[in-house]
C-alpha cells in the first residue's frame, strides 16, 4: 500500500508542476478510487490489521489493484 500511495503522491506532484489537465484528472480519479476501495472494506493485509471497519475483506495486492481499477474506470467515465 505504501508504494501505491507514493505513486499517487508522485502523480499528484507532477500534475501540479506540469499543468497537464489529463494527468490532473487521472491523479484525482486514482486517489478517489483508492480511497473508495478502502472505505468499501477492500484492503491488503497491512491495512486490514489496522482497520476498524466491521465489514472488511483482506485481499492480495493483485485483487486490490483490480478493485481500484473497477472504481477508477467508473470515475474516468
Secondary structure, 3 states (H helix, E strand, C coil): CHHHHHHHHHHHHHHHHHCCHHHHHHHHHHHHHHHHHHHCCEECHHHHHHCCCCCCEECCHHHHHHHHHHHHHHHHC
